[in-house]
Amino acid sequence: MGASSYTFACATPAETMEDWLSGIARALTFYGGVPQLIVPDFVPGNKIRLLCPLALCGGKRGVPVLRRRGANI
């Protein structure tokens, strides 16, 4: 999918989790597949808390923990 040279764009009224998930679902439908891993390209600092709940952040809210690919969360 990364080398498909297709472009998908999606405008949303806000930057909520619902908007983000809806955009991802629409993109995956557009590309006709699901990658093994989805990595956001750019996440502003104020969005880290939204995308990184406390349970996934190593005990500190807003502090992401890099995990080895394929590690169970």
Residue pairs with C-beta under 8 A, 6 or more apart in sequence:
1 31
1 33
1 35
2 35
4 31
6 30
6 31
8 26
8 27
8 30
8 31
10 22
10 23
10 26
10 27
12 19
12 20
12 22
12 23
13 19
15 47
16 50
17 50
17 51
20 51
24 38
28 34
37 69
40 51
43 51
48 62
48 63
48 64
49 61
49 62
52 61
52 62
52 63
52 64
54 61
56 64
56 65
56 73
57 63
57 64
57 65
58 65
67 73
